[in-house]
């Protein structure tokens, strides 16, 4: 069966054109879509381009704008202090505050703030 079609001036072997989505971010997934019958794929970055251009235009046109959207470039965290496990002091049984939390829940229940659903 001939499924050839013309889409945006392009002749495609089938009318299957997957939209931009997380699978279209990786070339291996795009190859799988082609193997499954897709003739073209809307690349993931194309819908974002309008937003990127709008942000760039805002930065150029509005010098008084003090807050710009930051680039999402994660550089990692700074240096963190680390104590080897053998050098750490042992935790006390109540160091997590579990007893205080249980007592607060009990007091709240006694005051009617917290109810036991099974008892209702």
Long-range contacts (C-beta under 8 A, 24 or more apart in sequence): 7-39, 7-40, 10-40, 12-39, 12-40, 13-39, 14-38, 14-39, 15-39, 17-41, 17-42, 18-42, 20-44, 20-45, 20-46, 20-47
